C-alpha cells in the first residue's frame, strides 16, 4: 500500500532515485508506460518494486511522481489573452 509522505520527503526521494537505482526518472516512467497497465497507484508501485527489485518507498515515489507529472500534462496550457 502506498504511503503518503510530506512534500519534502518525496522531493528528497525523487532527487536520490538516479543515484540509488542507476536510472533516471524518464527511464522509470518508460518502464511504467511499458508495464502491465495497472490502474491503482498501489498496484503499479508493487509491480515496479517486484519487477525491478526496488525498495517499496522508491517505487511509491516514482509512481507518485509519474502520476503528478502526467496530471500536470493533462491541464491545458493557458491561451494568449487568458481565454
N, CA and C atoms as a LAMMPS dump frame, in Angstrom:
ITEM: TIMESTEP
0
ITEM: NUMBER OF ATOMS
249
ITEM: BOX BOUNDS ff ff ff
-5.0000000000000000e+02 5.0000000000000000e+02
-5.0000000000000000e+02 5.0000000000000000e+02
-5.0000000000000000e+02 5.0000000000000000e+02
ITEM: ATOMS id mol type element x y z
1 1 1 N 0.832 -1.172 0
2 1 2 C 0 0 0
3 1 3 C 0.882 1.243 0
4 2 1 N 0.549 2.198 -0.832
5 2 2 C 1.321 3.421 -0.912
6 2 3 C 1.12 4.252 0.348
7 3 1 N 2.175 4.924 0.758
8 3 2 C 2.139 5.72 1.969
9 3 3 C 2.24 7.188 1.576
10 4 1 N 1.446 8.023 2.226
11 4 2 C 1.518 9.452 1.969
12 4 3 C 2.704 10.022 2.739
13 5 1 N 3.543 10.749 2.028
14 5 2 C 4.717 11.366 2.638
15 5 3 C 4.652 12.872 2.441
16 6 1 N 5.415 13.584 3.235
17 6 2 C 5.467 15.035 3.081
18 6 3 C 6.085 15.383 1.73
19 7 1 N 5.807 16.579 1.277
20 7 2 C 6.387 17.045 0.009
21 7 3 C 7.908 17.049 0.076
22 8 1 N 8.434 17.397 1.226
23 8 2 C 9.894 17.45 1.404
24 8 3 C 10.502 16.051 1.303
25 9 1 N 9.9 15.076 1.957
26 9 2 C 10.396 13.698 1.899
27 9 3 C 10.298 13.163 0.483
28 10 1 N 9.185 13.433 -0.176
29 10 2 C 9.006 12.982 -1.553
30 10 3 C 10.088 13.58 -2.455
31 11 1 N 10.339 14.868 -2.316
32 11 2 C 11.355 15.537 -3.137
33 11 3 C 12.737 14.936 -2.911
34 12 1 N 13.057 14.607 -1.665
35 12 2 C 14.354 14.001 -1.375
36 12 3 C 14.46 12.607 -1.996
37 13 1 N 13.393 11.835 -1.933
38 13 2 C 13.41 10.507 -2.564
39 13 3 C 13.606 10.634 -4.073
40 14 1 N 12.871 11.539 -4.696
41 14 2 C 12.962 11.739 -6.147
42 14 3 C 14.374 12.164 -6.536
43 15 1 N 14.96 13.046 -5.761
44 15 2 C 16.322 13.526 -6.035
45 15 3 C 17.337 12.382 -5.989
46 16 1 N 17.137 11.425 -5.105
47 16 2 C 18.091 10.335 -4.912
48 16 3 C 17.891 9.157 -5.866
49 17 1 N 16.782 9.088 -6.552
50 17 2 C 16.469 7.92 -7.391
51 17 3 C 17.561 7.604 -8.418
52 18 1 N 18.049 8.575 -9.2
53 18 2 C 19.086 8.212 -10.183
54 18 3 C 20.327 7.596 -9.544
55 19 1 N 20.761 8.143 -8.434
56 19 2 C 21.966 7.632 -7.779
57 19 3 C 21.719 6.244 -7.174
58 20 1 N 20.593 6.073 -6.526
59 20 2 C 20.29 4.82 -5.839
60 20 3 C 19.942 3.691 -6.818
61 21 1 N 19.206 4.035 -7.883
62 21 2 C 18.725 2.991 -8.8
63 21 3 C 19.558 2.84 -10.065
64 22 1 N 20.356 3.867 -10.38
65 22 2 C 21.132 3.825 -11.617
66 22 3 C 20.324 4.212 -12.847
67 23 1 N 19.08 4.633 -12.643
68 23 2 C 18.227 5.061 -13.756
69 23 3 C 17.549 6.372 -13.398
70 24 1 N 17.382 7.212 -14.417
71 24 2 C 16.686 8.478 -14.214
72 24 3 C 15.181 8.287 -14.221
73 25 1 N 14.475 9.314 -13.819
74 25 2 C 13.019 9.234 -13.787
75 25 3 C 12.424 8.907 -15.15
76 26 1 N 12.97 9.505 -16.212
77 26 2 C 12.412 9.236 -17.535
78 26 3 C 12.469 7.744 -17.87
79 27 1 N 13.518 7.057 -17.406
80 27 2 C 13.625 5.611 -17.651
81 27 3 C 12.589 4.841 -16.834
82 28 1 N 12.35 5.288 -15.612
83 28 2 C 11.318 4.632 -14.795
84 28 3 C 9.936 4.898 -15.36
85 29 1 N 9.714 6.107 -15.86
86 29 2 C 8.41 6.421 -16.453
87 29 3 C 8.166 5.567 -17.696
88 30 1 N 9.206 5.333 -18.472
89 30 2 C 9.084 4.451 -19.638
90 30 3 C 8.744 3.03 -19.203
91 31 1 N 9.372 2.573 -18.125
92 31 2 C 9.069 1.235 -17.601
93 31 3 C 7.603 1.134 -17.19
94 32 1 N 7.094 2.17 -16.554
95 32 2 C 5.681 2.177 -16.157
96 32 3 C 4.794 2.155 -17.394
97 33 1 N 5.127 2.985 -18.394
98 33 2 C 4.343 3.021 -19.636
99 33 3 C 4.312 1.661 -20.336
100 34 1 N 5.425 0.945 -20.283
101 34 2 C 5.519 -0.361 -20.944
102 34 3 C 5.031 -1.505 -20.06
103 35 1 N 4.707 -1.189 -18.801
104 35 2 C 4.282 -2.203 -17.845
105 35 3 C 2.888 -2.722 -18.134
106 36 1 N 2.32 -3.446 -17.177
107 36 2 C 1.056 -4.129 -17.4
108 36 3 C -0.186 -3.245 -17.432
109 37 1 N -0.07 -1.947 -17.276
110 37 2 C -1.233 -1.067 -17.388
111 37 3 C -2.147 -1.114 -16.171
112 38 1 N -1.569 -1.314 -15.018
113 38 2 C -2.359 -1.343 -13.782
114 38 3 C -2.889 0.05 -13.482
115 39 1 N -4.082 0.128 -12.929
116 39 2 C -4.704 1.421 -12.704
117 39 3 C -4.433 2.015 -11.327
118 40 1 N -4.441 1.192 -10.303
119 40 2 C -4.25 1.702 -8.946
120 40 3 C -2.782 2.004 -8.682
121 41 1 N -2.541 3.13 -8.017
122 41 2 C -1.182 3.524 -7.67
123 41 3 C -0.486 2.409 -6.897
124 42 1 N -1.16 1.838 -5.93
125 42 2 C -0.531 0.791 -5.11
126 42 3 C -0.181 -0.437 -5.948
127 43 1 N -1.029 -0.8 -6.904
128 43 2 C -0.727 -1.949 -7.771
129 43 3 C 0.491 -1.671 -8.649
130 44 1 N 0.548 -0.456 -9.213
131 44 2 C 1.694 -0.097 -10.061
132 44 3 C 2.976 -0.028 -9.25
133 45 1 N 2.874 0.521 -8.054
134 45 2 C 4.033 0.631 -7.176
135 45 3 C 4.542 -0.756 -6.767
136 46 1 N 3.636 -1.634 -6.396
137 46 2 C 4.024 -3.003 -6.026
138 46 3 C 4.638 -3.734 -7.213
139 47 1 N 4.064 -3.562 -8.393
140 47 2 C 4.616 -4.191 -9.593
141 47 3 C 6.032 -3.68 -9.856
142 48 1 N 6.221 -2.359 -9.788
143 48 2 C 7.527 -1.764 -10.055
144 48 3 C 8.57 -2.28 -9.053
145 49 1 N 8.199 -2.319 -7.787
146 49 2 C 9.114 -2.809 -6.748
147 49 3 C 9.477 -4.272 -6.991
148 50 1 N 8.49 -5.082 -7.315
149 50 2 C 8.728 -6.513 -7.549
150 50 3 C 9.502 -6.767 -8.838
151 51 1 N 9.096 -6.112 -9.892
152 51 2 C 9.696 -6.341 -11.213
153 51 3 C 11.163 -5.909 -11.27
154 52 1 N 11.481 -4.818 -10.588
155 52 2 C 12.828 -4.248 -10.678
156 52 3 C 13.6 -4.324 -9.36
157 53 1 N 13.075 -5.068 -8.41
158 53 2 C 13.73 -5.272 -7.116
159 53 3 C 14.097 -3.936 -6.457
160 54 1 N 13.119 -3.024 -6.428
161 54 2 C 13.298 -1.709 -5.814
162 54 3 C 12.754 -1.718 -4.394
163 55 1 N 13.357 -0.935 -3.514
164 55 2 C 12.721 -0.725 -2.213
165 55 3 C 11.338 -0.096 -2.446
166 56 1 N 10.382 -0.494 -1.655
167 56 2 C 8.997 -0.044 -1.864
168 56 3 C 8.867 1.477 -1.819
169 57 1 N 9.609 2.139 -0.928
170 57 2 C 9.47 3.6 -0.815
171 57 3 C 9.931 4.302 -2.085
172 58 1 N 10.911 3.754 -2.793
173 58 2 C 11.321 4.361 -4.064
174 58 3 C 10.289 4.085 -5.15
175 59 1 N 9.755 2.874 -5.186
176 59 2 C 8.706 2.561 -6.158
177 59 3 C 7.495 3.465 -5.939
178 60 1 N 7.106 3.661 -4.675
179 60 2 C 5.987 4.557 -4.361
180 60 3 C 6.271 5.97 -4.866
181 61 1 N 7.483 6.461 -4.611
182 61 2 C 7.844 7.824 -5.02
183 61 3 C 7.85 7.96 -6.542
184 62 1 N 8.365 6.963 -7.242
185 62 2 C 8.405 7.006 -8.712
186 62 3 C 6.995 7.049 -9.279
187 63 1 N 6.122 6.188 -8.8
188 63 2 C 4.754 6.137 -9.322
189 63 3 C 3.989 7.409 -8.958
190 64 1 N 4.196 7.917 -7.754
191 64 2 C 3.539 9.165 -7.356
192 64 3 C 3.994 10.316 -8.246
193 65 1 N 5.294 10.398 -8.511
194 65 2 C 5.829 11.456 -9.371
195 65 3 C 5.329 11.294 -10.81
196 66 1 N 5.274 10.065 -11.281
197 66 2 C 4.741 9.78 -12.617
198 66 3 C 3.31 10.321 -12.723
199 67 1 N 2.483 10.003 -11.726
200 67 2 C 1.094 10.468 -11.742
201 67 3 C 1.001 11.983 -11.676
202 68 1 N 1.832 12.606 -10.843
203 68 2 C 1.815 14.068 -10.736
204 68 3 C 2.164 14.724 -12.064
205 69 1 N 3.197 14.232 -12.69
206 69 2 C 3.621 14.833 -13.969
207 69 3 C 2.617 14.55 -15.068
208 70 1 N 2.036 13.382 -15.055
209 70 2 C 1.017 13.041 -16.044
210 70 3 C -0.206 13.931 -15.859
211 71 1 N -0.59 14.143 -14.622
212 71 2 C -1.734 15.003 -14.319
213 71 3 C -1.445 16.434 -14.768
214 72 1 N -0.219 16.92 -14.55
215 72 2 C 0.15 18.273 -14.96
216 72 3 C 0.088 18.433 -16.478
217 73 1 N 0.439 17.373 -17.214
218 73 2 C 0.383 17.435 -18.679
219 73 3 C -1.048 17.511 -19.177
220 74 1 N -2.004 17.017 -18.392
221 74 2 C -3.392 16.993 -18.836
222 74 3 C -4.086 18.337 -18.638
223 75 1 N -3.435 19.255 -17.94
224 75 2 C -4.013 20.581 -17.72
225 75 3 C -3.704 21.431 -18.943
226 76 1 N -4.728 21.925 -19.611
227 76 2 C -4.468 22.742 -20.816
228 76 3 C -3.621 23.964 -20.498
229 77 1 N -2.713 24.27 -21.398
230 77 2 C -1.873 25.476 -21.233
231 77 3 C -2.745 26.717 -21.385
232 78 1 N -2.433 27.755 -20.622
233 78 2 C -3.206 28.992 -20.769
234 78 3 C -3.078 29.53 -22.19
235 79 1 N -4.16 30.025 -22.69
236 79 2 C -4.155 30.612 -24.043
237 79 3 C -3.854 32.094 -23.954
238 80 1 N -3.253 32.642 -25.013
239 80 2 C -2.982 34.089 -25.006
240 80 3 C -4.261 34.867 -24.728
241 81 1 N -4.146 35.891 -23.929
242 81 2 C -5.31 36.713 -23.599
243 81 3 C -6.116 36.159 -22.44
244 82 1 N -5.663 35.045 -21.861
245 82 2 C -6.339 34.494 -20.693
246 82 3 C -7.613 33.741 -20.984
247 83 1 N -7.891 33.378 -22.217
248 83 2 C -9.124 32.66 -22.583
249 83 3 C -8.908 31.185 -22.62
